[in-house]
Structures are given as C-alpha cells and as structure tokens.
Amino acid sequence: MWPLPALLSWALAWAVFVGLRALAAPLFIALLCAAVIGALPAVWSPWPLSGWRRGFIALGFPLSLAASGVASDLPAWAWLLPLGVLALLYPLNAWRDAPFFPTPHGALRGLKRLVHLPDSAQVLEAGCGLGDGLRELHVEYPRAQLDGVEWSWPLRAACQWRCGYARITRGDLWKTDWSGYQLVYLFQRPESMPRAVDKAARELATGAWLASLEFEASQLEPDAVHACPDGRRVWLYQQPFTPRRETSPVASRSR
C-alpha cells in the first residue's frame, strides 16, 4: 500500500493547516495542530510500517511546509518544535539502543512451535515501544503474563493503551530484572546484542529463552531459528547458552 499512508497523512496535515488559516487561526497554532495530526499515523498506524517509513510520514508535512515558504513568517525557534517532540518521545539516552524498531505484523507467527511455554509463563519485551512485539506475542501466547519495559513515557502510555492485556513499565531495559521470565524478546541493534547476551546469561534461569528479531548473537550458537513471513529471522537461544567454537567463551553459563 506504500506510499498511500504517507500521502493520506500529508494531505490530512495540509487540510488541517489550510483550514485553520482560513479560520484566521494564528500561524503557529495552525502549524502545531497540522504537524501533530500529520504525525499521528506514524505512531498509531493501521498499516504495518517500518521505522523509516514512520519517520518519513511524521516529517513529511514540516519539510514540505518549509520548502513551500508558506511559514516564512515563523520565528526561527519554532522550527525546533519537531526536535522537541522527538526528544519527548525518545529521550537521548534511548538512542543508544534501538530508536524505533517496531515488530512487523505477523513476524512471530508460529513461534510457539519452537518455543514451548506454559500457560502461566512470564514473557518480557525489552524495549517495547508502541507494543507491536507484545501484540504479536499475545497472539502466540494468549495465556502468558506479558510485560513490557519502555523508557519513553509517551510511548509507554501509548503501549499500555494498545496492549491492555500486558503490564507496561517505564524504565531502562538494561536495569530491568530478567530473572523471572521464561522468554525475553527484543528487537535491538547488532551493537546491542553482546550486552543483551551478557545480561541474559547472568539473569535468565535454566530453560529460559532469549529471542532476537533479525539480529543474531554472533558469539552464541542458536538453539532454534524462526523464519518470519517477510524473510527475516528470529534467533532463539536457550539458557544455558552455547558459545560458538570460533569465539572466545562469553559469560554465557551462570554456574
């Protein structure tokens, strides 16, 4: 359907902007309302969208407005508003991890055939964002206790609204205790995987699983690999982890 979501979002933002200006609304108010309305589909989209497409949608109206020259009367500080909204949604320290990697729709379909969990299993999405991963996990494990941890408080609130069946906590995924979970799922970055492996090795109990969408833990041998419908992989590691022969042993076995 791409680029239909972007075109609809931009058209809606421009309609709001032109409409408010026709009603004699102040330029700054018209800009703010149109920018927020135009960015909403990037956050609560009915379509499965990748991270860069969501960003493309959110930035489309401000960039097109700047190029048009319509808002040339705005003070220079007003153009810092989009950066302020971005900093509110994702504080600076969160960018050291994965800024915004939503789990694609249907990516975890069939995961339960590889990772068998009891009905009462505790499952965590570390860095849950808007809850796309939790929604997929809920389909696979509808009776599990799902938890999510997210540093951004607006995203945490939005995630709780979208995933009423889960318990969402605002916090640092690296400081959250993973020891009580039978499955920890994450969609991070390649640079974050060594840190995730080290934390999982220290905290996960024997038999618990670490699941990573797309990015492999290069220092470990996977116990299973789930193939997503879009061709990506979910790399699955069960504690106690098995170090790869060609790498030096990591702290993967908690003795």
N, C-alpha and C positions, 0 to 999 in steps of 0.2 A: 504493500500500500504506500510505501515511501515514494515521493515526498508529500503525499496528501496530508499527513498530520501536521507537517511544518507549514504548508500553505494555508490550511484552515486556521492554525494558531496565529499566523501573521495577519491574515485577513481579519480575524476577530479583534486582534490588538489595534489594528488601524481603524476598524469601525468604532471601537470604543474611544480612541483618541479623537477622531474627526467628530464624532457625536458630542463628546464633552466640550470640544472647542466651539461647536455650533451653538451650544447652550451657554456660551460665554464663561465656561469654567476656566480658572487660571491655567496657564500653560504647564506649570509644574505639576498641578493636580492631575491634569489630563495625561501627562507623561507617566506619572507614577501609576495611575489606575490601569492604563493600557499596558505598561510593562508587566505589572503583576498578573493581569488577565492573560497576557500572551505567554507568560512563563508557566502558568498552571498546568497546561497539557504536558509540559516536560516533567512535572512532578507526579501528577495523577493522570497518567495516560491510559486510555482503554486499550491501546495497542502495545505490543511488546516492542520496546525500543532499546537500542544500545546506548551506552553512556554518551558517546559523542553526538548521537542524534538528539538526545535530550538537550545537550548544551547548544546545539545548532538551533533548536526550537526556541530556547529561552533567550538567546542573544539576537535572534533574527529581527525583532522589532526595534530594539535600541540601535542596532547597527544600520538598519535601513532608514531610521529616523535621522541619524547623524549624517548619512550620505545625502539625504534629501535636502538638508539645510532648513527644514521647517522649524527646528528647535534651536536656531542660531541665537535667539534671544535669551536662552537659558544661561545662568551663571556657570562658570567653569566647574564649581564644586558639585553641581547637580549631576554631572556625569560620573561622579564617584558613587552614586547611589547603587548601580548594579554591583559594584565591588563590595559595598556594604552588605547587600542582600546575600551575596555569595559567601562572605565571611561569617554571616549569621547562620546560614545553612550548614556550612562546613568550616569550622574553626581551623586555624592554620596548622595546628599540630596533627589534625586528622589527615592532612595531605601527605604525611609521611607514610601512610598506609595506602589504601585504595580510595581515591577521592569519591568516585561514584561508579561502582560496577554492579548494576542490577542483574540478578539471575534471570536469564531468558525464560520465557514461558515454556513449560514442558521439559525443561532441561533435566530435571531429576526423575522423569517418568520411568518407572521400572527399577529404581534404586533399591527398593525393598527386596528384590530378588537376590541382590548381592550382600546387602547389609541387613541381617535379620535382627530386629529389635523387639523386645516385649512390649505389650500394650502400654505399660506404665513407664516406658523409657524416658529419660531426661535428654532432650536434644537442644543444642545451642547453635544459633547462627551468630558467629563472632563478627561484628560489623554489619548489622542487618539493614542499614539504610532505610528504605521505604518498605521493606518486608517482602520483596519479591522471592527471596530464598525461603522465607518462612512459609509463604503461601504454597510453594512447591513441596516443601517438607510436610506440610499439613495434608496434602493430597496423598502422599506416600505413607505417612504415619498418622492417621487421623486420631488415634487414641493416645499418642505420646504427649508428654508435657513439653511444650515448645517454649523456649526462652530466646530472647534476642538482646544484644547489647549494642548501643549506638551512642557515639559521643555527641553528635549534633542534637540539641534539644528540639528544634523544629522537626527534624526527620524522625526523631524518637516519637514525638507526639503523633505525627502522620502515620508512622508504622503501627502504633498501638490502635489508631482508628481503623486502619486497614486490616489488622490482624487481631481481632478481639479475642480469639481463642488462645493467644500467646501472651506471655508476660514479657514486656519490653522494659529494659532498664537503661537509663542514661549512664554511661560510664566508658572507661577505657578497656577495650577488648584484651589488652595485654596485662591489665591488672585484675581482670575478672578470673575467679577461681574456676578452672575447668574440671576439677577432680570429681564432681558429682554427675558428670554427663557420660552417657553411653555413645553419643555421637556429637562431634563438634564439626560444623560445616562452615567453610569460609570461601570467599571469592576475593582474593587479595591481589598481590603483585608478586612476580618472581623474587624480587628483593626481600619480600616479607617472609618467604617460605622458611628459610633457616631459623628465623626467630619463632615461627609457629611450630616448627618441628621440635625445637628445644623446649618450648613451653608444654607442648602436648606430651613429650617424653617424660617430663618431670611430674606432670599433674594427672594425666589420664590413667585410669585403673586398667589392669589387665583385661583384655577383651574389648575395651572401648575403641571407637573408630575416630580417625581424623579424615575428613573429606575435603578435598580442594578442587574447586571447579577450574579447569583449564590449566592451572599452573602446577607443575609436578614438583615434588620434593626431591631434588636431584641426589640427595645424599642417602635416600632410602629406596628399598625395593617395595613397590606397591603390592599389596595383598590382593587387590582386585582393581579393575578399571571399568567404569561405567561409560558407555558411549551415548552421548546426547543426540537427540534428533537432528540438531544443526551441525553435527560433526565434531563438536568439542568433546572433551573427556572430563570425567570426574575421577581424580586419583584418590584411591582409598587405601588407608594404612591402619592396621590393627595393632594395638599395643599387646605385647612388646614388639617394637618396630625392628625391622631387619635392615642393618646398614648395607649399602652397596659395596661389593667387593673392591671396586676400584677407588673408593674413597676411604679416608680415614674414619674410624668409628666415631659416631657422634654420641652425645649423651642420650641414646635412644632407649636404653633399658634401665628402668629405675629398680635398683636392687635394694 
